[in-house]
Amino acid sequence: MLRRISVIALGVAATAFSLLNAQPALAHGFSSTVYADITAGDEGHVRTKLELEYDLFLVSAADTQRDDPLFRSGTPAFEAGDTNGMAAALNAHADNAVRYVTERFTIDACTATRAGDFTMTEREGVPYTVLNLDWNCPGDNHEIRAELFPDSEGYIKDVKTIVTYDLGGASGSAALDRNHTEFSIGQTWYERFGEFFLLGAEHLLFGIDHILFVLALIAGSRRLKEIVLAATSFTVAHSVTFVLAALGLVDVPAKVVEPVIALSIAVVAAWGLWKRNEESTGWGRLAVVFGFGLVHGLGFAGALGIDEAWSWTLLWSLVVFNVGIEVVQLSIIAVVCPLLMLLRRRAPRAGRRATVAISAGVSVMGLVWFVQRLVGA
């Protein structure tokens, strides 16, 4: 039975490595995030600033036929990394692009017009396009609906829309997804906190690089005490930088954060291989985990992408988001750690093989991602 478990563990590790190796270099390639900033305009008007992942927007806004002029002009610019060309493609076919957005992002009975040209920016090393809209709104009770993506592209599992608003005397943030596509300005505190808890949990659950980091911590720990200390060190570190970065007190470019996150996966997994016959409760390992945890916190904040003035509501929303992350992290540890420790105790040879397979696969994957992100793949 234990021999069968070891074979299954090795098979799972190999399969996971093969699947991960086929995925994009970026941490969150399974989902996309739309950023929407809503503010009051002139009397009876609302302004929105939308940021959308460029290649996903290109595929979705263009006609399903690949001879669509928007797709044909925007794709070469995207592949060449030509931000001017990317913006020019959207501006040349602005009517279709804006129509796609305004059919899927709406404010009650308001009507929208484009306010300026499409421009380009970057989020977590990914090209984003910026679209400003002016909404003519007859009332004050603003109901926001967001159903942007996924459409026919198929490789996006879910889309989060992070909304920040300062409108009608109310300000705050909201997180929307395919299961929660609407909210009203002035939502209750428990609705807001519930959204941020789920957002944090799903972010870690679908953030493959963060999950691999946790698996590297588990594989590199010999006793429960070791994984508790390592997980605590990681949690404290990423909680500090997450809150500081989300509040705008720390700002580190994604082109620095993303490669270091990938490197952290490789280093922590390799450490487990190097010290696999020794206890790993020393200060050296904890210091490394803490240092990399600081960088992971910056990654969490970059993915959340909130640009909102300080408030106690904002702070508690960030805390709840972080709690969502921790619940998933602890769940992974609670499931994987006992199984691996039981295997090591009952069948030491099989346990060593499973540990080596997990650590080696995670370390190699981390190095692959590090190189890809470093060269901008």
NORFENNOR-V103209 format. One record per backbone hydrogen bond with DSSP energy under -0.5 kcal/mol. NH is the residue of the N-H (numbers start at 1). CO is the residue of the C=O. Records with the same first field share a line. If there is no record, write none. Layout:
NH: CO + CO
This chain:
5: 1
6: 2
7: 3
8: 4
9: 5
10: 6
11: 7
12: 8
13: 9
14: 10
15: 11
16: 12
17: 13
18: 14
19: 15
20: 16
21: 17
22: 18 + 19
23: 20
29: 26
31: 28
32: 158
34: 160
35: 51
36: 162
37: 49
38: 36 + 164
39: 47
40: 166
41: 45
45: 42
46: 135
47: 39
48: 133
49: 37
50: 48 + 131
51: 35
52: 129
54: 127
57: 53
58: 54
59: 55
60: 56
61: 57
62: 58
68: 65
72: 68
73: 69
74: 70
75: 71
76: 72
77: 73
78: 74
79: 75
80: 76
81: 77 + 78
82: 77
83: 81
86: 82
87: 83
88: 84
89: 85
90: 86
91: 87
92: 88
93: 89 + 90
94: 91
97: 93
98: 94
99: 95
100: 96
101: 97
102: 98
103: 99
104: 100 + 101
105: 101
106: 145
108: 143
110: 107
111: 136
113: 134
115: 132
116: 114
119: 130
121: 128
123: 126
126: 123
128: 121
129: 52
130: 119
131: 50
133: 48
134: 113
135: 46 + 133
136: 111
137: 44 + 135
138: 136
142: 140
143: 141
144: 142 + 183
145: 106
146: 181
147: 104
157: 30 + 155
158: 30
160: 32
161: 176
162: 34 + 160
163: 161 + 174
164: 36
165: 172
166: 38
167: 170
170: 167
172: 165
174: 163
176: 161
177: 180
180: 177
183: 144
185: 142
187: 184
192: 188
193: 189
194: 190
195: 191
196: 192
197: 193
198: 194
199: 195
200: 196
201: 197
202: 198
203: 199
204: 200
205: 201
206: 202
207: 203
208: 27 + 206
210: 207
211: 207
212: 208
213: 209
214: 210
215: 211
216: 212
217: 213
218: 214
219: 215
220: 216
221: 218
227: 223
228: 224
229: 225
230: 226
231: 227
232: 228
233: 229
234: 230
235: 231
236: 232
237: 233
238: 234
239: 235
240: 236
241: 237
242: 238
243: 239
244: 240
245: 241
246: 242
247: 243
248: 245
249: 244
250: 244
256: 253
257: 253
258: 254
260: 256
261: 257
262: 258
263: 259
264: 260
265: 261
266: 262
267: 263
268: 264
269: 265
270: 266
271: 267
272: 268
273: 269
274: 270
275: 271
276: 273
278: 275
286: 282
287: 283
288: 284
289: 285
290: 286
291: 287
292: 288
293: 289
294: 290
295: 291
296: 292
297: 293
298: 294
299: 295
300: 296
301: 297
302: 298
303: 299
304: 300
305: 301
315: 311
316: 312
317: 313
318: 314
319: 315
320: 316
321: 317
322: 318
323: 319
324: 320
325: 321
326: 322
327: 323
328: 324
329: 325
330: 326
331: 327
332: 328
333: 329
334: 330
335: 331
336: 332
337: 333
338: 333
339: 335
340: 336
341: 337
342: 338
343: 339
344: 340
345: 341
346: 342
347: 343
351: 343 + 347
352: 348
353: 349
354: 350
355: 351
356: 352
357: 353
358: 354
359: 355
360: 356
361: 357
362: 358
363: 359
364: 360
365: 361
366: 362
367: 363
368: 364
369: 365
370: 366
371: 367
372: 368
373: 369
374: 370
375: 371
377: 372
